[in-house]
Amino acid sequence: MKKTLIVAALLTSLVGVTAQAADVEAGKAKAKICAACHGADGKAAIDGYPNLNGQNAKYIVTSLKAYKAKQRNGGLAAVMQAQASMLSDQDMENLAAYYSSMK
C-alpha cells in the first residue's frame, strides 16, 4: 500500500510539471510588447537596455518575479515593474523559454 501511494504521488507530480511546461510559441506571442525596448529579435533596440536573446531562462523568470514584487529598483525599474505586474507565472516561464531559445 505504501509503495502504491508513493508511485501515485510521483505520477501526480510529473503530470503537474508537464501541464505547466513552458511554451516557446506562447512566449513569442507575449513578447511582442517587449520588442519595443528589447528588440523584435531580443537584441535591445535602445542603448542601455538589456539584450534578452539567449539569456538564461531561470535568470529571466527570477528577474521578472523580482520586478513584479518591486524588489528591483533604480533605472527604469518602474517601467519593468508595470510590465511584470501584468504577467502570470506561466507568462514569465513562456517568455523565458522564448528568449532563452534564441541564439
N, CA, C and O atoms as a printed pandas DataFrame, in Angstrom:
     atom_number atom_name residue_name chain_id  residue_number  x_coord  y_coord  z_coord
0              1         N          MET        A               1    0.823   -1.192    0.000
1              2        CA          MET        A               1    0.000    0.000    0.000
2              3         C          MET        A               1    0.866    1.255    0.000
3              4         O          MET        A               1    0.572    2.224   -0.699
4              5         N          LYS        A               2    1.934    1.227    0.789
5              6        CA          LYS        A               2    2.828    2.371    0.892
6              7         C          LYS        A               2    3.475    2.671   -0.461
7              8         O          LYS        A               2    3.584    3.831   -0.861
8              9         N          LYS        A               3    3.907    1.607   -1.169
9             10        CA          LYS        A               3    4.531    1.776   -2.483
10            11         C          LYS        A               3    3.546    2.362   -3.477
11            12         O          LYS        A               3    3.928    3.179   -4.315
12            13         N          THR        A               4    2.303    1.963   -3.400
13            14        CA          THR        A               4    1.271    2.472   -4.303
14            15         C          THR        A               4    1.071    3.963   -4.098
15            16         O          THR        A               4    0.940    4.716   -5.063
16            17         N          LEU        A               5    1.047    4.389   -2.849
17            18        CA          LEU        A               5    0.892    5.810   -2.548
18            19         C          LEU        A               5    2.081    6.621   -3.056
19            20         O          LEU        A               5    1.907    7.714   -3.594
20            21         N          ILE        A               6    3.276    6.090   -2.886
21            22        CA          ILE        A               6    4.485    6.775   -3.347
22            23         C          ILE        A               6    4.470    6.903   -4.864
23            24         O          ILE        A               6    4.765    7.972   -5.400
24            25         N          VAL        A               7    4.130    5.829   -5.556
25            26        CA          VAL        A               7    4.059    5.855   -7.018
26            27         C          VAL        A               7    2.992    6.848   -7.477
27            28         O          VAL        A               7    3.214    7.608   -8.420
28            29         N          ALA        A               8    1.847    6.843   -6.818
29            30        CA          ALA        A               8    0.764    7.771   -7.182
30            31         C          ALA        A               8    1.209    9.221   -6.976
31            32         O          ALA        A               8    0.915   10.086   -7.800
32            33         N          ALA        A               9    1.912    9.480   -5.885
33            34        CA          ALA        A               9    2.399   10.834   -5.617
34            35         C          ALA        A               9    3.414   11.271   -6.674
35            36         O          ALA        A               9    3.380   12.412   -7.134
36            37         N          LEU        A              10    4.303   10.378   -7.052
37            38        CA          LEU        A              10    5.298   10.698   -8.077
38            39         C          LEU        A              10    4.631   10.972   -9.425
39            40         O          LEU        A              10    4.992   11.923  -10.118
40            41         N          LEU        A              11    3.677   10.154   -9.785
41            42        CA          LEU        A              11    2.977   10.361  -11.058
42            43         C          LEU        A              11    2.202   11.668  -11.063
43            44         O          LEU        A              11    2.172   12.370  -12.074
44            45         N          THR        A              12    1.586   11.993   -9.961
45            46        CA          THR        A              12    0.854   13.255   -9.850
46            47         C          THR        A              12    1.794   14.433  -10.016
47            48         O          THR        A              12    1.457   15.402  -10.697
48            49         N          SER        A              13    2.961   14.368   -9.408
49            50        CA          SER        A              13    3.916   15.469   -9.528
50            51         C          SER        A              13    4.438   15.590  -10.951
51            52         O          SER        A              13    4.672   16.702  -11.423
52            53         N          LEU        A              14    4.624   14.483  -11.640
53            54        CA          LEU        A              14    5.078   14.531  -13.028
54            55         C          LEU        A              14    4.024   15.126  -13.938
55            56         O          LEU        A              14    4.357   15.886  -14.847
56            57         N          VAL        A              15    2.777   14.805  -13.721
57            58        CA          VAL        A              15    1.691   15.368  -14.521
58            59         C          VAL        A              15    1.639   16.873  -14.314
59            60         O          VAL        A              15    1.423   17.615  -15.272
60            61         N          GLY        A              16    1.830   17.336  -13.098
61            62        CA          GLY        A              16    1.826   18.764  -12.809
62            63         C          GLY        A              16    2.933   19.498  -13.535
63            64         O          GLY        A              16    2.720   20.598  -14.045
64            65         N          VAL        A              17    4.114   18.901  -13.587
65            66        CA          VAL        A              17    5.244   19.523  -14.284
66            67         C          VAL        A              17    4.963   19.594  -15.770
67            68         O          VAL        A              17    5.226   20.618  -16.402
68            69         N          THR        A              18    4.438   18.531  -16.334
69            70        CA          THR        A              18    4.141   18.507  -17.763
70            71         C          THR        A              18    3.083   19.533  -18.119
71            72         O          THR        A              18    3.197   20.198  -19.149
72            73         N          ALA        A              19    2.075   19.675  -17.308
73            74        CA          ALA        A              19    0.983   20.596  -17.594
74            75         C          ALA        A              19    1.453   22.043  -17.558
75            76         O          ALA        A              19    0.845   22.902  -18.197
76            77         N          GLN        A              20    2.510   22.325  -16.830
77            78        CA          GLN        A              20    2.978   23.688  -16.707
78            79         C          GLN        A              20    4.293   23.924  -17.445
79            80         O          GLN        A              20    4.999   24.888  -17.148
80            81         N          ALA        A              21    4.626   23.077  -18.385
81            82        CA          ALA        A              21    5.863   23.259  -19.139
82            83         C          ALA        A              21    5.797   24.568  -19.901
83            84         O          ALA        A              21    4.732   24.975  -20.366
84            85         N          ALA        A              22    6.931   25.220  -20.024
85            86        CA          ALA        A              22    6.998   26.490  -20.732
86            87         C          ALA        A              22    6.708   26.298  -22.214
87            88         O          ALA        A              22    7.091   25.290  -22.807
88            89         N          ASP        A              23    6.037   27.263  -22.799
89            90        CA          ASP        A              23    5.611   27.216  -24.190
90            91         C          ASP        A              23    6.311   28.337  -24.966
91            92         O          ASP        A              23    5.988   29.513  -24.794
92            93         N          VAL        A              24    7.262   27.970  -25.810
93            94        CA          VAL        A              24    8.048   28.946  -26.575
94            95         C          VAL        A              24    7.138   29.804  -27.458
95            96         O          VAL        A              24    7.315   31.020  -27.531
96            97         N          GLU        A              25    6.171   29.182  -28.124
97            98        CA          GLU        A              25    5.279   29.933  -29.019
98            99         C          GLU        A              25    4.413   30.928  -28.248
99           100         O          GLU        A              25    4.182   32.043  -28.715
100          101         N          ALA        A              26    3.939   30.530  -27.075
101          102        CA          ALA        A              26    3.162   31.450  -26.244
102          103         C          ALA        A              26    4.055   32.597  -25.779
103          104         O          ALA        A              26    3.606   33.740  -25.695
104          105         N          GLY        A              27    5.310   32.296  -25.479
105          106        CA          GLY        A              27    6.269   33.330  -25.096
106          107         C          GLY        A              27    6.526   34.301  -26.231
107          108         O          GLY        A              27    6.639   35.507  -26.014
108          109         N          LYS        A              28    6.619   33.773  -27.445
109          110        CA          LYS        A              28    6.838   34.616  -28.620
110          111         C          LYS        A              28    5.674   35.582  -28.808
111          112         O          LYS        A              28    5.882   36.759  -29.101
112          113         N          ALA        A              29    4.466   35.094  -28.642
113          114        CA          ALA        A              29    3.283   35.944  -28.782
114          115         C          ALA        A              29    3.255   37.012  -27.692
115          116         O          ALA        A              29    2.921   38.165  -27.963
116          117         N          LYS        A              30    3.598   36.643  -26.485
117          118        CA          LYS        A              30    3.585   37.580  -25.357
118          119         C          LYS        A              30    4.717   38.602  -25.474
119          120         O          LYS        A              30    4.610   39.704  -24.936
120          121         N          ALA        A              31    5.799   38.249  -26.170
121          122        CA          ALA        A              31    6.987   39.099  -26.266
122          123         C          ALA        A              31    6.801   40.302  -27.188
123          124         O          ALA        A              31    7.676   41.167  -27.249
124          125         N          LYS        A              32    5.700   40.372  -27.892
125          126        CA          LYS        A              32    5.501   41.495  -28.819
126          127         C          LYS        A              32    5.613   42.841  -28.116
127          128         O          LYS        A              32    6.178   43.781  -28.674
128          129         N          ILE        A              33    5.089   42.946  -26.914
129          130        CA          ILE        A              33    5.182   44.207  -26.181
130          131         C          ILE        A              33    6.619   44.477  -25.711
131          132         O          ILE        A              33    7.026   45.631  -25.577
132          133         N          CYS        A              34    7.372   43.416  -25.467
133          134        CA          CYS        A              34    8.766   43.549  -25.010
134          135         C          CYS        A              34    9.655   44.112  -26.128
135          136         O          CYS        A              34   10.674   44.750  -25.863
136          137         N          ALA        A              35    9.254   43.866  -27.365
137          138        CA          ALA        A              35   10.072   44.240  -28.521
138          139         C          ALA        A              35   10.311   45.745  -28.610
139          140         O          ALA        A              35   11.316   46.176  -29.177
140          141         N          ALA        A              36    9.416   46.538  -28.067
141          142        CA          ALA        A              36    9.583   47.994  -28.133
142          143         C          ALA        A              36   10.916   48.437  -27.520
143          144         O          ALA        A              36   11.546   49.374  -28.010
144          145         N          CYS        A              37   11.331   47.776  -26.473
145          146        CA          CYS        A              37   12.588   48.133  -25.805
146          147         C          CYS        A              37   13.689   47.097  -26.004
147          148         O          CYS        A              37   14.865   47.444  -26.114
148          149         N          HIS        A              38   13.303   45.828  -26.051
149          150        CA          HIS        A              38   14.283   44.746  -26.110
150          151         C          HIS        A              38   14.480   44.202  -27.519
151          152         O          HIS        A              38   15.233   43.246  -27.708
152          153         N          GLY        A              39   13.821   44.790  -28.505
153          154        CA          GLY        A              39   14.001   44.404  -29.897
154          155         C          GLY        A              39   13.196   43.171  -30.285
155          156         O          GLY        A              39   12.972   42.274  -29.472
156          157         N          ALA        A              40   12.767   43.144  -31.540
157          158        CA          ALA        A              40   11.970   42.026  -32.045
158          159         C          ALA        A              40   12.753   40.719  -32.023
159          160         O          ALA        A              40   12.167   39.641  -31.918
160          161         N          ASP        A              41   14.059   40.815  -32.120
161          162        CA          ASP        A              41   14.915   39.625  -32.119
162          163         C          ASP        A              41   15.606   39.418  -30.772
163          164         O          ASP        A              41   16.543   38.628  -30.656
164          165         N          GLY        A              42   15.126   40.145  -29.751
165          166        CA          GLY        A              42   15.719   40.024  -28.422
166          167         C          GLY        A              42   16.979   40.840  -28.228
167          168         O          GLY        A              42   17.599   40.805  -27.165
168          169         N          LYS        A              43   17.357   41.581  -29.273
169          170        CA          LYS        A              43   18.523   42.474  -29.178
170          171         C          LYS        A              43   17.991   43.875  -28.955
171          172         O          LYS        A              43   17.249   44.410  -29.780
172          173         N          ALA        A              44   18.374   44.462  -27.839
173          174        CA          ALA        A              44   17.824   45.743  -27.411
174          175         C          ALA        A              44   17.880   46.798  -28.501
175          176         O          ALA        A              44   18.916   47.015  -29.129
176          177         N          ALA        A              45   16.743   47.447  -28.712
177          178        CA          ALA        A              45   16.620   48.498  -29.708
178          179         C          ALA        A              45   17.113   49.835  -29.156
179          180         O          ALA        A              45   17.395   50.760  -29.918
180          181         N          ILE        A              46   17.214   49.933  -27.852
181          182        CA          ILE        A              46   17.591   51.182  -27.193
182          183         C          ILE        A              46   18.871   50.942  -26.395
183          184         O          ILE        A              46   18.964   49.994  -25.615
184          185         N          ASP        A              47   19.849   51.812  -26.603
185          186        CA          ASP        A              47   21.122   51.698  -25.890
186          187         C          ASP        A              47   20.875   51.710  -24.378
187          188         O          ASP        A              47   20.128   52.548  -23.872
188          189         N          GLY        A              48   21.496   50.791  -23.678
189          190        CA          GLY        A              48   21.353   50.705  -22.232
190          191         C          GLY        A              48   20.316   49.700  -21.777
191          192         O          GLY        A              48   20.259   49.368  -20.593
192          193         N          TYR        A              49   19.496   49.209  -22.692
193          194        CA          TYR        A              49   18.505   48.185  -22.356
194          195         C          TYR        A              49   19.157   46.822  -22.581
195          196         O          TYR        A              49   19.949   46.660  -23.510
196          197         N          PRO        A              50   18.834   45.854  -21.749
197          198        CA          PRO        A              50   19.492   44.543  -21.888
198          199         C          PRO        A              50   18.980   43.722  -23.074
199          200         O          PRO        A              50   17.798   43.753  -23.416
200          201         N          ASN        A              51   19.903   42.994  -23.682
201          202        CA          ASN        A              51   19.530   42.008  -24.699
202          203         C          ASN        A              51   18.948   40.807  -23.970
203          204         O          ASN        A              51   19.454   40.404  -22.922
204          205         N          LEU        A              52   17.891   40.241  -24.522
205          206        CA          LEU        A              52   17.263   39.079  -23.908
206          207         C          LEU        A              52   17.504   37.801  -24.694
207          208         O          LEU        A              52   17.298   36.705  -24.173
208          209         N          ASN        A              53   17.938   37.929  -25.943
209          210        CA          ASN        A              53   18.153   36.730  -26.768
210          211         C          ASN        A              53   19.271   35.874  -26.188
211          212         O          ASN        A              53   20.371   36.355  -25.915
212          213         N          GLY        A              54   18.964   34.599  -26.007
213          214        CA          GLY        A              54   19.948   33.665  -25.475
214          215         C          GLY        A              54   20.175   33.754  -23.973
215          216         O          GLY        A              54   21.014   33.038  -23.426
216          217         N          GLN        A              55   19.433   34.624  -23.307
217          218        CA          GLN        A              55   19.598   34.785  -21.853
218          219         C          GLN        A              55   19.115   33.519  -21.129
219          220         O          GLN        A              55   18.220   32.822  -21.608
220          221         N          ASN        A              56   19.699   33.246  -20.012
221          222        CA          ASN        A              56   19.335   32.094  -19.190
222          223         C          ASN        A              56   17.875   32.224  -18.740
223          224         O          ASN        A              56   17.476   33.250  -18.189
224          225         N          ALA        A              57   17.087   31.176  -18.979
225          226        CA          ALA        A              57   15.648   31.208  -18.667
226          227         C          ALA        A              57   15.387   31.465  -17.182
227          228         O          ALA        A              57   14.510   32.252  -16.827
228          229         N          LYS        A              58   16.142   30.806  -16.333
229          230        CA          LYS        A              58   15.933   30.976  -14.885
230          231         C          LYS        A              58   16.197   32.424  -14.477
231          232         O          LYS        A              58   15.494   32.967  -13.625
232          233         N          TYR        A              59   17.191   33.037  -15.072
233          234        CA          TYR        A              59   17.508   34.440  -14.764
234          235         C          TYR        A              59   16.348   35.346  -15.177
235          236         O          TYR        A              59   15.980   36.260  -14.438
236          237         N          ILE        A              60   15.772   35.096  -16.353
237          238        CA          ILE        A              60   14.655   35.922  -16.823
238          239         C          ILE        A              60   13.471   35.794  -15.870
239          240         O          ILE        A              60   12.879   36.801  -15.481
240          241         N          VAL        A              61   13.125   34.575  -15.495
241          242        CA          VAL        A              61   11.995   34.361  -14.588
242          243         C          VAL        A              61   12.264   35.042  -13.241
243          244         O          VAL        A              61   11.399   35.740  -12.710
244          245         N          THR        A              62   13.447   34.839  -12.701
245          246        CA          THR        A              62   13.797   35.443  -11.410
246          247         C          THR        A              62   13.709   36.967  -11.478
247          248         O          THR        A              62   13.200   37.609  -10.560
248          249         N          SER        A              63   14.209   37.536  -12.571
249          250        CA          SER        A              63   14.179   38.990  -12.736
250          251         C          SER        A              63   12.746   39.505  -12.840
251          252         O          SER        A              63   12.388   40.486  -12.189
252          253         N          LEU        A              64   11.930   38.845  -13.656
253          254        CA          LEU        A              64   10.542   39.283  -13.812
254          255         C          LEU        A              64    9.774   39.186  -12.491
255          256         O          LEU        A              64    8.984   40.071  -12.163
256          257         N          LYS        A              65   10.005   38.126  -11.748
257          258        CA          LYS        A              65    9.335   37.985  -10.454
258          259         C          LYS        A              65    9.789   39.069   -9.480
259          260         O          LYS        A              65    8.984   39.581   -8.701
260          261         N          ALA        A              66   11.069   39.419   -9.521
261          262        CA          ALA        A              66   11.587   40.479   -8.652
262          263         C          ALA        A              66   11.003   41.835   -9.043
263          264         O          ALA        A              66   10.677   42.643   -8.174
264          265         N          TYR        A              67   10.872   42.085  -10.327
265          266        CA          TYR        A              67   10.220   43.337  -10.750
266          267         C          TYR        A              67    8.772   43.365  -10.295
267          268         O          TYR        A              67    8.304   44.383   -9.784
268          269         N          LYS        A              68    8.058   42.262  -10.472
269          270        CA          LYS        A              68    6.647   42.201  -10.085
270          271         C          LYS        A              68    6.478   42.453   -8.585
271          272         O          LYS        A              68    5.525   43.110   -8.164
272          273         N          ALA        A              69    7.401   41.931   -7.788
273          274        CA          ALA        A              69    7.361   42.110   -6.335
274          275         C          ALA        A              69    7.970   43.443   -5.904
275          276         O          ALA        A              69    8.051   43.726   -4.709
276          277         N          LYS        A              70    8.395   44.259   -6.857
277          278        CA          LYS        A              70    9.026   45.564   -6.620
278          279         C          LYS        A              70   10.292   45.442   -5.769
279          280         O          LYS        A              70   10.596   46.305   -4.945
280          281         N          GLN        A              71   11.024   44.340   -5.995
281          282        CA          GLN        A              71   12.286   44.119   -5.303
282          283         C          GLN        A              71   13.462   44.660   -6.103
283          284         O          GLN        A              71   14.558   44.813   -5.564
284          285         N          ARG        A              72   13.249   44.949   -7.374
285          286        CA          ARG        A              72   14.301   45.557   -8.208
286          287         C          ARG        A              72   13.922   47.009   -8.424
287          288         O          ARG        A              72   12.807   47.323   -8.840
288          289         N          ASN        A              73   14.876   47.894   -8.135
289          290        CA          ASN        A              73   14.627   49.328   -8.217
290          291         C          ASN        A              73   15.761   50.004   -8.959
291          292         O          ASN        A              73   16.774   49.380   -9.276
292          293         N          GLY        A              74   15.581   51.279   -9.229
293          294        CA          GLY        A              74   16.604   52.051   -9.901
294          295         C          GLY        A              74   16.430   52.003  -11.406
295          296         O          GLY        A              74   15.738   51.136  -11.940
296          297         N          GLY        A              75   17.062   52.937  -12.075
297          298        CA          GLY        A              75   16.991   52.982  -13.533
298          299         C          GLY        A              75   15.549   53.035  -14.008
299          300         O          GLY        A              75   14.767   53.871  -13.555
300          301         N          LEU        A              76   15.213   52.165  -14.895
301          302        CA          LEU        A              76   13.855   52.110  -15.441
302          303         C          LEU        A              76   13.033   50.977  -14.803
303          304         O          LEU        A              76   12.149   50.402  -15.438
304          305         N          ALA        A              77   13.340   50.678  -13.558
305          306        CA          ALA        A              77   12.634   49.593  -12.867
306          307         C          ALA        A              77   11.135   49.834  -12.823
307          308         O          ALA        A              77   10.359   48.881  -12.887
308          309         N          ALA        A              78   10.710   51.088  -12.716
309          310        CA          ALA        A              78    9.275   51.375  -12.662
310          311         C          ALA        A              78    8.564   50.899  -13.925
311          312         O          ALA        A              78    7.426   50.434  -13.865
312          313         N          VAL        A              79    9.241   51.016  -15.070
313          314        CA          VAL        A              79    8.663   50.538  -16.331
314          315         C          VAL        A              79    8.528   49.017  -16.295
315          316         O          VAL        A              79    7.484   48.474  -16.656
316          317         N          MET        A              80    9.573   48.341  -15.864
317          318        CA          MET        A              80    9.542   46.881  -15.805
318          319         C          MET        A              80    8.587   46.381  -14.719
319          320         O          MET        A              80    7.962   45.333  -14.883
320          321         N          GLN        A              81    8.471   47.106  -13.633
321          322        CA          GLN        A              81    7.521   46.712  -12.591
322          323         C          GLN        A              81    6.098   46.734  -13.137
323          324         O          GLN        A              81    5.306   45.833  -12.862
324          325         N          ALA        A              82    5.780   47.761  -13.907
325          326        CA          ALA        A              82    4.440   47.868  -14.505
326          327         C          ALA        A              82    4.202   46.730  -15.492
327          328         O          ALA        A              82    3.129   46.127  -15.501
328          329         N          GLN        A              83    5.205   46.435  -16.325
329          330        CA          GLN        A              83    5.063   45.354  -17.304
330          331         C          GLN        A              83    4.929   44.003  -16.604
331          332         O          GLN        A              83    4.059   43.204  -16.950
332          333         N          ALA        A              84    5.783   43.754  -15.633
333          334        CA          ALA        A              84    5.781   42.466  -14.931
334          335         C          ALA        A              84    4.503   42.260  -14.127
335          336         O          ALA        A              84    4.068   41.125  -13.932
336          337         N          SER        A              85    3.900   43.349  -13.662
337          338        CA          SER        A              85    2.679   43.222  -12.859
338          339         C          SER        A              85    1.538   42.599  -13.660
339          340         O          SER        A              85    0.589   42.071  -13.080
340          341         N          MET        A              86    1.625   42.657  -14.979
341          342        CA          MET        A              86    0.572   42.108  -15.839
342          343         C          MET        A              86    0.833   40.658  -16.250
343          344         O          MET        A              86    0.032   40.062  -16.969
344          345         N          LEU        A              87    1.954   40.092  -15.793
345          346        CA          LEU        A              87    2.335   38.739  -16.196
346          347         C          LEU        A              87    2.007   37.709  -15.127
347          348         O          LEU        A              87    2.222   37.944  -13.938
348          349         N          SER        A              88    1.491   36.575  -15.555
349          350        CA          SER        A              88    1.305   35.440  -14.645
350          351         C          SER        A              88    2.643   34.694  -14.549
351          352         O          SER        A              88    3.561   34.963  -15.323
352          353         N          ASP        A              89    2.746   33.780  -13.623
353          354        CA          ASP        A              89    3.956   32.962  -13.526
354          355         C          ASP        A              89    4.163   32.168  -14.819
355          356         O          ASP        A              89    5.296   32.010  -15.274
356          357         N          GLN        A              90    3.074   31.670  -15.411
357          358        CA          GLN        A              90    3.180   30.919  -16.664
358          359         C          GLN        A              90    3.661   31.823  -17.798
359          360         O          GLN        A              90    4.462   31.397  -18.629
360          361         N          ASP        A              91    3.178   33.070  -17.839
361          362        CA          ASP        A              91    3.653   34.022  -18.845
362          363         C          ASP        A              91    5.163   34.213  -18.729
363          364         O          ASP        A              91    5.876   34.246  -19.732
364          365         N          MET        A              92    5.635   34.338  -17.499
365          366        CA          MET        A              92    7.062   34.534  -17.259
366          367         C          MET        A              92    7.867   33.333  -17.742
367          368         O          MET        A              92    8.911   33.486  -18.376
368          369         N          GLU        A              93    7.372   32.147  -17.438
369          370        CA          GLU        A              93    8.048   30.925  -17.894
370          371         C          GLU        A              93    8.069   30.861  -19.422
371          372         O          GLU        A              93    9.078   30.482  -20.016
372          373         N          ASN        A              94    6.966   31.227  -20.049
373          374        CA          ASN        A              94    6.883   31.197  -21.511
374          375         C          ASN        A              94    7.823   32.212  -22.143
375          376         O          ASN        A              94    8.514   31.901  -23.113
376          377         N          LEU        A              95    7.852   33.414  -21.601
377          378        CA          LEU        A              95    8.777   34.429  -22.120
378          379         C          LEU        A              95   10.224   33.973  -21.966
379          380         O          LEU        A              95   11.033   34.128  -22.880
380          381         N          ALA        A              96   10.537   33.417  -20.818
381          382        CA          ALA        A              96   11.899   32.932  -20.576
382          383         C          ALA        A              96   12.273   31.822  -21.545
383          384         O          ALA        A              96   13.400   31.776  -22.038
384          385         N          ALA        A              97   11.335   30.932  -21.817
385          386        CA          ALA        A              97   11.592   29.839  -22.765
386          387         C          ALA        A              97   11.840   30.405  -24.165
387          388         O          ALA        A              97   12.724   29.940  -24.885
388          389         N          TYR        A              98   11.064   31.396  -24.534
389          390        CA          TYR        A              98   11.210   32.005  -25.856
390          391         C          TYR        A              98   12.575   32.694  -25.995
391          392         O          TYR        A              98   13.319   32.414  -26.935
392          393         N          TYR        A              99   12.894   33.570  -25.081
393          394        CA          TYR        A              99   14.156   34.313  -25.196
394          395         C          TYR        A              99   15.379   33.412  -25.034
395          396         O          TYR        A              99   16.389   33.614  -25.709
396          397         N          SER        A             100   15.299   32.432  -24.159
397          398        CA          SER        A             100   16.465   31.556  -23.969
398          399         C          SER        A             100   16.664   30.632  -25.167
399          400         O          SER        A             100   17.758   30.103  -25.361
400          401         N          SER        A             101   15.626   30.432  -25.970
401          402        CA          SER        A             101   15.753   29.564  -27.160
402          403         C          SER        A             101   16.431   30.283  -28.315
403          404         O          SER        A             101   16.850   29.641  -29.278
404          405         N          MET        A             102   16.547   31.593  -28.237
405          406        CA          MET        A             102   17.177   32.380  -29.298
406          407         C          MET        A             102   18.695   32.240  -29.224
407          408         O          MET        A             102   19.273   32.075  -28.149
408          409         N          LYS        A             103   19.315   32.311  -30.379
409          410        CA          LYS        A             103   20.788   32.263  -30.427
410          411         C          LYS        A             103   21.336   33.578  -30.898
411          412         O          LYS        A             103   22.552   33.738  -31.005
